[in-house]
Amino acid sequence: NANPKNDYVESLPSPLRSYAQKALDPNTSSAKRIDELELNLRSHLFTLTSSLLKQQQQQQSLSTEDTKEVLDYLHDVPALCCHLIQTCRQHTSATDSTTK
């Protein structure tokens, strides 16, 4: 009974997992979910990059872990967006076929 959609969301690192769960919540309007997702994604990216810039300004060497965290995030966000689009399309197709 494994659900690949849920498996993908559960495989995401925090905080992307919670963002995805909120974006897929059918009890909230889709416009509100998309707006909230966009704000959360941008806010977290701002937090990550601000931390890196602050380290650089303080003449500290950037750690591999911090740099990797930003790069992983930049990799995971488009993948999450593609997953959400695919999920919405499948849901719309299923809804359309049951209403015909």
KAUR-V363732 format. One record per backbone hydrogen bond with DSSP energy under -1.0 kcal/mol. CO is the residue of the C=O (numbers start at 1). NH is the residue of the N-H. If there is no record, write none. Layout:
co:nh
CO:NH
CO:NH
This chain:
co:nh
3:7
4:8
5:9
6:10
7:11
9:12
13:17
15:19
16:20
17:21
18:22
19:23
20:24
22:25
25:28
29:33
30:34
31:35
32:36
33:37
34:38
35:39
36:40
37:41
38:42
39:43
40:44
41:45
42:46
43:47
44:48
45:49
46:50
47:51
48:52
49:53
50:54
51:55
52:56
53:57
54:58
55:60
56:59
63:67
64:68
65:69
66:70
67:71
68:72
69:73
70:74
71:75
72:76
73:77
75:79
76:80
77:81
78:82
79:83
80:84
81:85
82:86
83:87
84:88
85:89
86:90
87:91
88:92
89:93
90:94
91:95
92:96
93:97
94:98
95:99
